[in-house]
Amino acid sequence: MPPVSARLPVFPWDRLEPYKATAAAHPDGIVDLSVGTPVDPVPELIRAALADASDSPGYPTVWGTAALRDALTGWVERRLGAAGVTHTQVLPVVGSKELVASLPTQLGLGPGDRVAFPRLAYPTYEVGARLAGAEPVPYDEPGELDPAGLKLLWLNSPSNPTGRVLSGDELRTAVAWARAHGVLVVSDECYLELGWEADPVSVLHPEISGGSFEGLVAVHSLSKRSNLAGYRAAFLAGDEAVLGELLKIRKHGGMMVPAPVQAATAAALGDDKHVAEQRERYERRRAALRSALAGHGFRIEHSEASLYLWATRDEPCWDTVGALAELGILVAPGEFYGAAGERHVRVAFTATDERVEAAVRRLAG
């Protein structure tokens, strides 16, 4: 039996290791702006909720507690602008990456089916299609796709890696096209609360959805907005028929969010203060790095939202990665996100204030 991994590309981050070693050799240490992992403390109210629920000897439920589902529906209504959201329209998942990688398989897709995603995109969309044996199809505009055999259309706004935000008109057009052709829309909105020069909107907003979740699923994560990457806390909201089928499958697979994490998620979604405080930290770091990169000869494109600056010096991305590594700064080559990114780098602003200040000094030198 051939290994399943044979269907997949080489894990991209392994290719960055030599540059990481170069950056780490800098006398003042590495400034890692590559992966985008949170570094700030988990808010105390979330840690307290986790601790209070730590005596959880029994199995958690796949659908989550009623308190968690209340928190999910309440947040979707309050933050995404949807109305009348029910428990059947939400589903907790064990981190958004697990969901993205396994969704085509859980939807029953396979050979002969097609999965579409933006040409510049998080690589796990393609991985999920390949794991299912489906055909991955990158696109520039959804309306240009051939709908034949197309079962799943990924949207991503704000975008990883570019930070681009799709306008209301672009989202409405994509939703209308997909519905006309019977294609499920899954919108990755994990950076929705991190808009800087634009106000991202969800596909579940009535102005986009027309007041119906039919054929629409939104993916949300607490990794960045609440510093919970280590908790693997994420959820889906949208079409109850799709989520109901996923719930049945995930029950059989035992895909359960741990009970303490369910409690922590509910606490996090009920508090907006810590989100605003974290936004302020990221906004300061973003401004400092953006100015320093521009002063060093970079052009910043898109980047109106998310936790990244999409930067270029109009040279091959690996040349840029190498040059910055010599300064002790590690960034992600745009090629990781598709061939269209081969002359860009993705610069995360998730490092500590001290490390961001070090990067700014080195870029100015």
C-alpha positions as CSV (number, residue, x, y, z in Angstrom):
1,M,0.0,0.0,0.0
2,P,1.6,3.4,-1.0
3,P,2.0,5.8,1.9
4,V,-0.6,8.6,2.1
5,S,2.2,11.1,2.6
6,A,3.2,10.4,-1.0
7,R,0.2,12.5,-2.1
8,L,1.5,15.5,-0.2
9,P,4.1,18.1,-1.0
10,V,7.3,18.3,1.1
11,F,6.5,20.0,4.4
12,P,7.5,23.5,3.6
13,W,8.8,24.7,6.9
14,D,11.6,22.0,6.8
15,R,13.2,24.0,4.0
16,L,13.6,27.0,6.3
17,E,15.8,25.3,8.8
18,P,19.2,26.4,7.3
19,Y,18.1,30.0,7.3
20,K,16.9,29.6,10.9
21,A,20.3,28.4,11.9
22,T,21.9,31.5,10.2
23,A,19.5,33.9,12.0
24,A,20.1,32.1,15.3
25,A,23.8,32.7,15.0
26,H,23.3,36.5,15.2
27,P,25.2,37.9,18.2
28,D,21.9,39.4,19.6
29,G,19.9,36.2,18.8
30,I,17.2,35.4,16.3
31,V,14.1,37.5,15.7
32,D,11.6,34.9,14.5
33,L,8.9,36.5,12.3
34,S,8.2,33.4,10.3
35,V,5.5,31.1,11.8
36,G,3.3,33.7,13.5
37,T,2.8,31.8,16.8
38,P,1.4,33.9,19.7
39,V,4.0,34.9,22.3
40,D,1.9,37.0,24.8
41,P,0.4,35.5,27.9
42,V,-2.9,33.7,27.9
43,P,-5.4,36.1,29.6
44,E,-6.0,35.3,33.2
45,L,-9.8,34.9,33.0
46,I,-9.2,32.1,30.3
47,R,-6.6,30.4,32.4
48,A,-8.9,30.5,35.4
49,A,-11.7,28.9,33.4
50,L,-9.3,26.2,32.3
51,A,-8.1,25.6,35.8
52,D,-11.7,25.5,37.3
53,A,-12.6,22.8,34.7
54,S,-9.4,20.8,35.2
55,D,-11.2,18.1,37.3
56,S,-12.9,16.6,34.3
57,P,-12.4,12.8,34.5
58,G,-15.1,11.9,32.1
59,Y,-15.2,12.1,28.3
60,P,-16.2,15.4,26.8
61,T,-18.9,15.6,24.1
62,V,-18.1,16.3,20.5
63,W,-20.8,18.9,20.2
64,G,-19.6,20.6,23.4
65,T,-21.4,21.6,26.5
66,A,-24.6,23.7,26.3
67,A,-22.6,26.6,27.9
68,L,-20.0,26.4,25.1
69,R,-22.7,26.3,22.4
70,D,-24.4,29.3,24.1
71,A,-21.1,31.1,23.9
72,L,-20.5,30.2,20.3
73,T,-24.0,31.3,19.1
74,G,-23.8,34.4,21.2
75,W,-20.5,35.4,19.7
76,V,-21.6,34.7,16.1
77,E,-24.6,36.9,16.6
78,R,-22.7,39.7,18.4
79,R,-19.5,39.7,16.4
80,L,-20.5,38.4,12.9
81,G,-23.9,40.2,12.8
82,A,-26.0,37.0,12.3
83,A,-29.4,36.7,13.8
84,G,-31.3,33.8,15.4
85,V,-28.3,31.4,15.5
86,T,-29.1,28.0,17.0
87,H,-27.0,25.3,18.6
88,T,-27.4,23.2,15.4
89,Q,-25.5,25.9,13.5
90,V,-22.3,25.7,15.6
91,L,-19.7,23.0,16.1
92,P,-16.4,23.1,18.2
93,V,-13.3,21.6,16.5
94,V,-9.9,20.6,17.7
95,G,-8.0,23.6,16.2
96,S,-8.7,25.0,12.8
97,K,-5.8,23.4,11.0
98,E,-7.1,19.9,11.9
99,L,-10.4,21.0,10.4
100,V,-8.9,22.4,7.2
101,A,-6.8,19.3,6.6
102,S,-9.6,16.8,7.2
103,L,-12.7,18.6,6.0
104,P,-12.7,17.2,2.4
105,T,-12.4,13.7,3.8
106,Q,-15.1,14.3,6.4
107,L,-17.4,15.6,3.6
108,G,-16.9,12.4,1.7
109,L,-14.9,13.9,-1.2
110,G,-12.5,11.8,-3.2
111,P,-11.3,11.0,-6.7
112,G,-13.3,13.0,-9.3
113,D,-14.2,15.8,-6.9
114,R,-12.5,19.2,-7.0
115,V,-11.6,21.5,-4.1
116,A,-10.9,25.2,-5.0
117,F,-8.8,27.7,-2.9
118,P,-7.1,31.0,-3.6
119,R,-3.9,30.9,-5.7
120,L,-2.0,32.6,-2.8
121,A,-3.2,30.6,0.2
122,Y,-2.5,28.7,3.4
123,P,-1.0,25.4,2.1
124,T,-3.3,23.2,4.2
125,Y,-6.2,23.8,1.8
126,E,-4.3,21.9,-0.8
127,V,-3.2,19.3,1.7
128,G,-6.8,18.6,2.7
129,A,-7.8,18.0,-0.9
130,R,-4.9,15.7,-1.5
131,L,-5.5,13.7,1.6
132,A,-9.0,13.0,0.4
133,G,-7.8,12.1,-3.1
134,A,-9.6,15.1,-4.6
135,E,-8.2,17.5,-7.1
136,P,-6.8,20.7,-5.7
137,V,-7.7,23.8,-7.9
138,P,-6.1,27.2,-7.2
139,Y,-8.1,30.2,-8.4
140,D,-7.7,33.9,-8.9
141,E,-11.5,34.7,-8.9
142,P,-14.2,32.2,-7.9
143,G,-16.4,33.1,-10.9
144,E,-13.7,32.0,-13.3
145,L,-13.8,28.4,-12.0
146,D,-15.2,25.6,-14.0
147,P,-18.0,24.3,-11.7
148,A,-17.9,20.8,-13.1
149,G,-17.0,18.4,-10.2
150,L,-16.4,21.3,-7.9
151,K,-17.7,20.4,-4.4
152,L,-15.9,22.8,-2.0
153,L,-14.9,26.4,-2.4
154,W,-12.5,27.9,0.1
155,L,-12.6,31.6,0.8
156,N,-10.1,33.3,3.1
157,S,-10.6,36.8,4.3
158,P,-8.5,38.3,5.8
159,S,-6.0,36.3,3.8
160,N,-3.1,34.3,5.1
161,P,-0.5,35.2,3.8
162,T,-1.4,38.5,2.1
163,G,-3.7,40.1,4.6
164,R,-6.1,41.0,1.8
165,V,-9.7,41.6,2.8
166,L,-12.5,40.7,0.4
167,S,-15.1,43.4,0.0
168,G,-18.8,42.9,0.6
169,D,-19.4,42.8,-3.1
170,E,-16.7,40.2,-3.7
171,L,-18.1,38.0,-1.0
172,R,-21.7,38.4,-2.2
173,T,-20.6,37.5,-5.8
174,A,-18.7,34.4,-4.6
175,V,-21.6,33.2,-2.5
176,A,-24.1,33.8,-5.3
177,W,-21.9,32.0,-7.8
178,A,-21.4,29.0,-5.5
179,R,-25.1,28.7,-4.6
180,A,-26.0,28.8,-8.3
181,H,-23.7,25.9,-9.0
182,G,-24.4,23.9,-5.8
183,V,-20.9,24.4,-4.4
184,L,-20.3,24.5,-0.6
185,V,-18.6,27.7,0.5
186,V,-16.3,27.3,3.5
187,S,-14.9,30.7,4.6
188,D,-11.7,30.7,6.7
189,E,-12.2,33.8,8.8
190,C,-9.6,33.1,11.6
191,Y,-8.2,36.7,11.3
192,L,-11.5,38.5,11.2
193,E,-10.9,40.4,14.4
194,L,-7.6,41.7,13.2
195,G,-8.5,44.3,10.6
196,W,-6.2,47.4,10.5
197,E,-7.0,49.3,7.3
198,A,-10.3,47.5,6.5
199,D,-13.2,46.0,8.4
200,P,-13.5,42.3,7.5
201,V,-17.0,40.9,7.2
202,S,-18.1,37.3,7.6
203,V,-20.0,35.3,4.9
204,L,-22.6,34.8,7.6
205,H,-23.4,38.5,7.9
206,P,-27.0,39.0,6.5
207,E,-25.7,41.4,3.9
208,I,-23.6,38.6,2.5
209,S,-25.7,35.5,3.2
210,G,-29.1,37.0,2.5
211,G,-30.1,35.9,6.0
212,S,-29.6,32.2,5.2
213,F,-26.7,30.0,6.1
214,E,-27.6,27.5,3.3
215,G,-24.4,26.3,1.6
216,L,-22.2,28.4,3.9
217,V,-19.8,27.5,6.7
218,A,-17.4,29.9,8.5
219,V,-14.2,28.7,10.3
220,H,-13.0,30.6,13.4
221,S,-10.1,30.2,15.7
222,L,-9.1,31.6,19.1
223,S,-5.4,31.0,18.5
224,K,-4.6,34.6,17.5
225,R,-7.3,36.7,19.0
226,S,-7.0,35.1,22.4
227,N,-3.4,33.7,22.4
228,L,-4.8,30.2,22.5
229,A,-2.8,28.4,19.8
230,G,-1.6,25.9,22.5
231,Y,-5.2,25.2,23.5
232,R,-6.4,24.1,20.0
233,A,-9.7,26.0,20.3
234,A,-11.7,26.6,17.2
235,F,-15.2,26.2,15.8
236,L,-17.5,26.2,12.8
237,A,-20.7,28.1,12.3
238,G,-23.1,27.9,9.4
239,D,-25.3,25.5,7.5
240,E,-26.9,23.1,10.0
241,A,-27.2,20.3,7.5
242,V,-23.5,20.4,6.8
243,L,-22.6,20.8,10.5
244,G,-25.0,18.0,11.5
245,E,-23.3,15.6,9.1
246,L,-19.9,16.6,10.4
247,L,-21.1,16.1,14.0
248,K,-22.1,12.5,13.2
249,I,-18.8,11.7,11.7
250,R,-16.8,13.4,14.4
251,K,-18.7,11.5,17.0
252,H,-17.5,8.2,15.4
253,G,-14.0,9.5,15.1
254,G,-13.8,10.8,18.7
255,M,-12.9,14.3,17.6
256,M,-13.5,15.9,21.0
257,V,-12.3,19.3,22.3
258,P,-11.1,18.6,25.8
259,A,-13.5,19.7,28.5
260,P,-11.2,22.2,30.2
261,V,-10.6,23.8,26.7
262,Q,-14.3,24.0,26.1
263,A,-14.7,26.0,29.4
264,A,-11.8,28.2,28.4
265,T,-13.3,28.8,25.0
266,A,-16.6,29.9,26.5
267,A,-14.9,32.3,28.8
268,A,-12.7,33.7,26.0
269,L,-15.7,34.3,23.7
270,G,-17.6,36.1,26.5
271,D,-14.9,38.7,27.0
272,D,-14.0,41.4,24.5
273,K,-11.6,43.3,26.7
274,H,-8.6,41.0,26.3
275,V,-9.1,41.0,22.5
276,A,-8.9,44.8,22.4
277,E,-5.7,44.7,24.5
278,Q,-4.1,42.1,22.3
279,R,-5.1,44.1,19.2
280,E,-3.3,47.1,20.6
281,R,-0.1,45.1,21.1
282,Y,-0.2,43.8,17.5
283,E,-1.0,47.3,16.1
284,R,2.1,48.8,17.7
285,R,4.3,46.0,16.4
286,R,2.8,46.2,13.0
287,A,3.4,49.9,12.7
288,A,7.0,49.6,13.8
289,L,7.9,46.7,11.5
290,R,6.0,48.2,8.5
291,S,8.0,51.5,8.8
292,A,11.3,49.6,9.3
293,L,10.7,47.4,6.3
294,A,9.8,50.4,4.1
295,G,12.9,52.1,5.2
296,H,14.9,49.0,4.2
297,G,13.6,49.1,0.7
298,F,10.6,46.9,0.9
299,R,7.2,47.5,-0.6
300,I,4.2,46.3,1.4
301,E,1.2,45.0,-0.5
302,H,-2.3,44.3,0.8
303,S,-1.7,43.6,4.5
304,E,-4.8,45.6,5.5
305,A,-5.6,42.9,8.1
306,S,-4.3,39.7,9.7
307,L,-1.0,39.3,11.6
308,Y,1.4,39.5,8.6
309,L,3.0,42.0,6.3
310,W,3.2,40.8,2.7
311,A,6.5,42.4,1.6
312,T,8.7,42.4,-1.5
313,R,12.0,43.8,-2.8
314,D,11.2,42.5,-6.3
315,E,13.7,39.7,-6.0
316,P,13.3,35.9,-5.5
317,C,11.8,35.2,-2.1
318,W,14.7,33.0,-1.0
319,D,17.2,35.8,-1.7
320,T,15.1,38.0,0.6
321,V,14.9,35.2,3.3
322,G,18.7,34.8,3.1
323,A,19.5,38.5,3.3
324,L,17.2,38.9,6.4
325,A,18.6,35.8,8.0
326,E,22.1,37.4,7.9
327,L,20.5,40.2,10.0
328,G,19.2,37.6,12.4
329,I,15.6,38.0,11.2
330,L,13.7,34.9,10.0
331,V,10.7,35.4,7.7
332,A,8.6,33.0,5.6
333,P,9.2,32.8,1.8
334,G,6.1,33.6,-0.2
335,E,6.6,30.5,-2.3
336,F,5.3,28.5,0.7
337,Y,1.8,29.9,-0.2
338,G,1.9,29.2,-3.9
339,A,4.1,30.0,-7.0
340,A,2.4,33.5,-7.2
341,G,4.3,34.4,-4.0
342,E,7.8,33.6,-5.3
343,R,9.0,37.3,-5.1
344,H,7.4,38.1,-1.7
345,V,8.0,37.2,2.0
346,R,5.5,37.0,4.8
347,V,6.6,38.9,7.9
348,A,4.7,38.0,11.1
349,F,4.4,40.7,13.9
350,T,3.8,38.1,16.6
351,A,7.2,38.5,18.3
352,T,7.6,40.2,21.7
353,D,8.0,43.9,21.8
354,E,11.7,43.4,22.6
355,R,12.3,41.2,19.6
356,V,10.4,43.6,17.3
357,E,12.5,46.5,18.6
358,A,15.6,44.4,17.8
359,A,14.4,43.8,14.2
360,V,13.7,47.5,13.8
361,R,17.2,48.4,14.9
362,R,18.8,45.8,12.5
363,L,16.7,47.0,9.6
364,A,17.7,50.6,10.3
365,G,21.4,49.7,10.5
